[in-house]
Each structure stands twice: as C-alpha cells, then as structure tokens.
Amino acid sequence: MPNLLTKIEITSFCLLFFSLFLSKAGIYIGLSLLLLIQIYSFVRNKNFRKLVSHHHMLWGFIGLFCLGIASTLSMETKDAMTYFRKASILLVFPILYFQLRKTNNLRWAQVSLIAGLLVGLGNAFYELARVTEWNGQRITSFWDVGRWAECLGYSLAILIPLIFEHRNSFTKGKCLLYMILSVCCLIALVISGGRGPLLAITITSSLYLLLRSPKAFFTIALSLSAIFYVGKSFPPIEAVHQRISSIADVHHNDSNNARLVMWQNGFNFAKYNLANKPSEFFFGVGIEHFESKYRLFLDQSTNVQKMIDQTNGEVSFKDLHNTYLDLLVKIGAIYALAYMVIIVLMLKFFLMHKDHVSAWAYSGICLIITYGITSVFYTSGLEYQTTIFFSLVALCYARVNVELKQNE
C-alpha cells in the first residue's frame, strides 16, 4: 500500500476509535474513509480478495445486512432506506477486522480509544463539578445518558479482564492506568444513572471474577457493602443506593413498570402478527411503520390511556425497550434470529480461544455478555451504541487473532 494511503488509514483509525465516546461525525468520517480504503484494497490486491472470500464470520455480517435489506424491500422504499442508513453498523466488523490485523493499526486504535475514553470521562467529571450538590442527578458526557452509560459498561467489560489476566505481565504503569480507568468508568456509570448497563456489568464482572479470581470478587463485594452500610446517611451514597435498589422495584418504579408493559404488549403484538399476518411476523412491520401499526394494535387490544396513566407517561410507542423484541417486530423473526446467531458465533470464537490468549478473549466474552444483557433493557440494535459495540468487538477479535498468530 502506498505510504500516503497507509497514513490515511492510520489517521482514519485514530479518528474512528477516538470518536467512539465523543462524536457521531467522527465515527461517520472514520468509517467512510476506512470503507473506501477497503474497496481500493479489494480491487487492487488479489491476496486480499482471497482472504476476504475465505472468512466465514465476515460473510455472516454481510449476509445479515443483506437479509435486512431483503426484508425491508418487501415494504415501502422509505423503510429500506432507513434500514440501510441505520444497519450499516453491521458492516463495521468486516471493515475493521482486516485493517486491524496490522499491528501498527491495532496499536494506534488502542491508544486512540483510551484517549477518547479519557476525554469523555473528563467531560463527565467536569459536568459533575458544575453541580452544586449531587443527590442523584444523571450526569452525562458527549452522548446522551443512555448511550454514555452503555459506552461505560462496554469499557469496563474490556478493562476488567485486562487487569486480572495481565496483572503479572503488565508493567506497573499500564496496570495502574487500567485500574484508574476502571474506577473512573464505574463512578461515571453510577452517576450517569444507567441502570441497565450497571446491572449488565455487575452480572458480567461477578461471573468473571467468581471464575477467574474469587478472592478479588469477595474482597470487592465486601468493600462495596461496607461503603454502602457505613455511608448510607451520606446523601450521594444514599442516592446511589436508592438507584441501585430501584432496579428490582417492579411495584413503585414507573420506568420499570413501563418496561414490563412495553415488553408484554410487544410480545402480544408479535403473537398477533404470527396468527393474523405471518408475513409481518417473519419479515417485520417496518421501521417507519412500526409506531402507526403498533398503536392500531393497542387501540384494538387494550386501554391505551389507562396504560399511560399506570406508568405516569413513561411508556413509549416508538420502540419496545428491548433490542431482541424490537428487531423481531420491526424487521421480523428471521432477521432477529440471524442477529442473535451472529452474536452467539462471536461469543463462541472467544470461548474457543480463552485458554490461548486469555486476556483479550475474556475481554471479548465479557463485552458480548454485557451487550447481551444490556440489550434486554435498551433498544440498541440499530443505534450508534451498537456501532461502538461492534468496533470494540472487532478490536478484541483482531487482538486475539494477532496473538494466536504470534503463538504459532
């Protein structure tokens, strides 16, 4: 590759990974440049074409993208265009994987990712410093609170295994950096008020630590319990305790009640389509037409105003606050199933190699499990946070492959 193109490629990687926690525009520009470089390489490099043709996982992502296009083409053109714009995230993995296989690109991607995370965290703590007295207000950074919370959960999922798997081989400086980043991410996640990502990373990290470092798990669990017990009269700690406790409150918490109502009605909507409109069950009602068709179904099957009153207006008619259910209804059962299969296949890859390159393989495992749990509570399947997720998975995937090659 010409020297100029190599510099453009590295710059594009730096822009993309630096922007993951900061900017939509940076993500768009970085991915667009990398895609153009991929196309150039595919056209000019015979070995590259051969490499692409033999990589089944990458064709799985491309196949999923095409399946979504085929499903939405059965509706109006507007639905297909909306899907094309939103689901281009599925091309992130194929675009990134081949270019991240180059050690120099991988190193710059990691450095840029950490730099972007530091800037995002710095902005979050700056916003916190501007609050006169913090008593549970939701603090965000450059993304909205929901997306920012997801970013923090995914960051923790990668960092925790890197600390515990590499703690004896890392330099003290690098290990200390990862520890500081983890603590800052956890604090930022708590003050963001993102309960779904907080629950997800709690489950993921607990499972990981119980399997890989039980002593650390019990030490951390006892320490946090002591902090909450001793500081329960301190307003900020009490605010955190109440928010965490509210996760399990299905009787008095309007947000929780609204989610349960949306899941139930979304499931009933899918059942109705299966019984009465099989084509819409298998291929979806459409992204653009979802709200109108969903409201029509609710008008015929339930008391909409009563539902709104019961949840104090927290219920949404634009999505179902569950990635899997949302994809099932909007794009269809075939697509939703294929999407989950892709996630499971990626998880299988990391599980297969956890004993060979444990740190990054465990990071990949924790990342995917965290995403899987978070997606139960958030609608992320066609949003920017899934672009971030796939970019991080591609980074872990490339690191595992590079280390496997080095170990041969």
N, C-alpha and C positions, 0 to 999 in steps of 0.2 A: 504494500500500500504506500502511495507517495507520502513523503514526510508531511506535507501540508494537510493531507486527509487524516493522517494519524493525529495531528494536533487538533483538528476539528473534532475528531472522535473523542479524544480525552476531554476537551472543553465541553462537549455535549454531555458526557457522563458526569462531569463535575456539576454542570448546571442542573441536570435532572436530579441527582441524588441530594444536592444542596437544597433544591426547591421542594423536596417531598414534604417537609414540615412547614413550608413557608408560602409557596406561591403556585397557583394554578397556571399562570402564564409560563413560569419557568419549566413546569412539568410538560406543558404542551410543546414548547420550543425544543426542549431537550429530546423528547421522544420523536418529534418530527425530524430533527437532524439525524438521529440515530437510525430511523427508518430509511431515510434517503441513503445513508451510508450502507445499510444492509442491502438495499436494492442494487446499488453500484457493485458491491462485492458479489452478489448473486449473479449479476450479468457478466462480470469480468473474470470471475475466479471459478474455474471448473471444480477444483477440490472443495471449495466452499459449497457449491451446488450439491456435490456428492454427500458432504457432511450433513447438510440440511435434509436431504431425501431419506437418510437412514435414521433420523432421530424421531422415534415414535411419539414421545411426550410432546414435542413441539407441534407435531401434526394434530395431536389431540386438541390443543388450544385453538389452532386454526380451524379444525373441524367443528369445535363448539361455536366459534364465531360464525361460521357459515350456516350452522344449524339454526342459530338465532335469526340470521338474515332470511333463511327459507321460511321460518315460522312467521315472521312479521310481514313477509311479502304476500302472505295469504290475506292480510288485512289491507288497510289503505297505505299509500306511499309514505304518508307522514309517520306512521308507526315504524316502518322500515328505516326511515331517515333518522328518527330519534334513537332507535336501537343502534344503528351504525355509529352515531356520534357517541353514545354512552358506552357501548360494548367494545369499542376499540381498545379498552383496557385489557381485553383478552389477548391482544397482540403484544402486550408489554413483555410477557415472558419469552416468546420466540425472539423478539427484537433484542432483548438484553442478554440472553444466555450466551450466544456465540461471541458477542463482543466482550463479555465479562470473563471469558475463558483466558483472555490475555492478562498476564499477571500485572502489568503496568496499569491497565484499565481497572482491574479489580482493586488495586491499592488506592488509586485516585477516587474510586467510587466510595470506598470505606471512609477515607479521610473527609470527603465532601459530605457524606451522610452524617458523620459525627459533628462536623462544623455546623451543618444546618440544624441539627438537634440542639446544639449549644445555643444558637441564636434564638430558636423557638422557645427554649427553656428560659433564656434571659429575658425575652419579652414577656413571658408569663409571670415571672417573678417581679418584673417591673410593674405590670398591671396590678399585682398583689400589693406592692409597695404603695401604690396610689390609693388603695383602700384605707380609709381612716381606721376602721375597726372591722376585722374579718370575723364574721359569725356564720359562715356557710355560703356566702355569695359565690356563684360559679365564676371562676376565673379562666379565661381562655388565652390563646396566643394569636397567631395569624389565621388559623382556621376557626370555624365556629366550635362551640364547646363539644358537640358530639364527635366531630371528626378529629379534633385535637385529642380528645380522650382516647379514641381508637389508636391514633398515632403513638401515644404514650404506652398503651398496652402492648402494641406490637414491638416497640423499642425494648421494653422490659423483657418480653419473651425471648428476644435475641440476646440481651445482655446477661441475663442470669446464668444460662449455661456457659457462656464465655468466661464468666468469673469462676465458677466452680469446677469446670473441666480443665481450665488452663491455669488455675491458681499457682501451680507448682512450676509451670514452664514459662509463664509471662514474666517480663521484667516487673519490678515493683511499681514503677511509674505507670505502666499500662494497666495493671491490675487495679491500682488506686483510681485511675481515670474511670474505668468501667464501674467501679463501686460508687464513685461520686455521681456518675451519670445515672446509675440505677436509683440511688436515693433521691436525686433531684426529679427524675421521672415519676417516682412513686408519689412524692409530695405534690408535684404538678397535677398528677392524675386525681389525687384526693381532692384538691381544691378546684379542679375542673367540674366536679360533681358528676362525672360519667360513671354511673353505677354498673352498666353492662360491661364495659371494659375492665372495671375494677373487679367485678365478680369473676370475669373470664381469666384474668391474670392471676387472681388468688387461687382459683382451682388449678390452673396450669402449673404455677410455680410450686404449689403444695404437692402435687403429684410428682413433679420433677425432683424436688428436694427429698421427699419421702423415699424415692427410689435411689437417688444418687448421693444424697448427703443428709441422712436422717437427723444427725446431731444438729446440723445447721437449721433444719426445719423446726425442731423443738426449741432451739435457742431463740430463733426469730419469733416463733409463736408466743413463747412465754414473755419475751421482752415487750411485744406489742400489747399483750394482755395486761401486763403490769403498767404500761404507759396509760392505757385507757382507764384502768382501775384507779390509779393514783391521781390522774389529771382530769377525772370526769367532771369536776366542778369548774374547770378552766374552760371558758366559752369556746375557743377554737376547737379543743379536743372533744368537747361535748357535741359541737356541730358535726364533726367528722363521725362521731359515734352514732348520732341520730341518722345521718345519711346512710351509713353502712347498715344500720338496723332496718332502715326503710326498705331495703332490697327484698326482705322476706315478708313485708307487710302487704297482704292482699285484701285487707278489710278497710283500711283507712287511708291508704295512699292512692290518690287519684291517677297518678301516672301508671302505677301497677295495675289498677283496675281497668284503665283504658286499654292497656296492652292485652289483658286477658279477654276483654270484649272484642278487640280487633282480631285476635287470633281465632276466637270462636266463630265470629262472623266470616272471617276469611276462609276458614276450613269449611263452613257451611256453604259458602259461595262456590268453592271448588267442587264440593259434593253435588251441588245443584247443576253445575255445568257438566259434570260427568253423566248425570242422569238425563239431562234435558238437551244439552248442547255438547256432545262428545268432542266435536272439532275444537271448540273453545277450551275444553279441558286439556286436550293433548297439545294444542298449538297456542293457547292463550287468548285472552280477550283484547290484548293490545296495550301498549304502554300509554298511548294518548287517550284511549277509550276506557281505560280502567275505571276512572272516577265516575263517569256517567253510568256505566253498566253496573258498577258496584252499588251506587246509590239507588238505581232502579230495583236491584235485587233486595236491598234493605227495606225499601218502601213497601215491597210486597211480602216480606217475611218477618219484619219486626217493627217496633215502635221507635223510630229514629230519634224523635225528640226526647223520649224517656232515656234512651241510651246516652244522649248528650248530657242530660241533666244528671244522670247517675255518675258520670265521670267528670263533672264540672267542666265540660267543654274540652277535655284532654284528648278525646278520641279524634283520629284522623281518617279522612276519606280518600286521601291521596296515596297512601301506602299502608301496609299491614304490620309495620314494625317487626318484621321477621323476614330475613333475606330469602329463605327457602320457600316460605309460603308466598311471598311477593312474586318471586320468579315463577312459581307454579301457576299462579293466577294470571299474571301479565303475559308471560311468554310460553307457558304451557308445561305439562308434566314431563314431556320428553326432554325439553331443554333443562328443566330443573334437575332431573335425574342425571343428565350428562354433566352438568355443572358440579354436582356432588361427587360424581365418579372421578372427575379431574382432580378435585381436592384430595380425595382418598388416595389416588395414584401418587400424588406428590408426597403425601404422608408416608406411603409405603416405601418410596425411594429413600427417604431419610431414615426410616426404621431399619431398612436393609443395611445401611452403612454406619449406623451409630457406634458400632464396635471398632470401626476402622478409623474414622475421623470424628470422634465423639463430640467435640465442642460444637462445630458448625452443624453437624447432623442433629444434635439435640436442640440447637437454636431453631433449626427448621421445623422440628417436631413441635416444639413449644409455640412457635409462631403460628403454625397451621391449627393447632388445637385452640389457641387463643382466638384466632379468627373464627373458627367453627362455633365456639361458644358465644362470642360477641354477636355473631350473625343471627342468633336466636332472638336477640333483643333489638337489633338495629337492622334497618334496610340498607344494605351496603352493596348488593350485587352489581349494581350499575352506576356506582358513585365513585368519587375521587379516592375515597379511603381504600377501595379495592385496588385501584391503580397503585397506591402506596404499598398495599399488602403484596401484590404480585411482584413489584420491584424488589421488595425485601426478600421474598421467596427466591427470586432469581439470583440475588446476591448470595444467599445461603447455598443454593443449588450449585452455583459456579464454584464457590469455595470448596465444597465437598468434592466436586469433580477434579479440581486442581490438586487438592491434597491426595486424592486417590491416585492420580497420575504420578505425583511425586513419590508415593509409596510403592509404586510398581517395581 
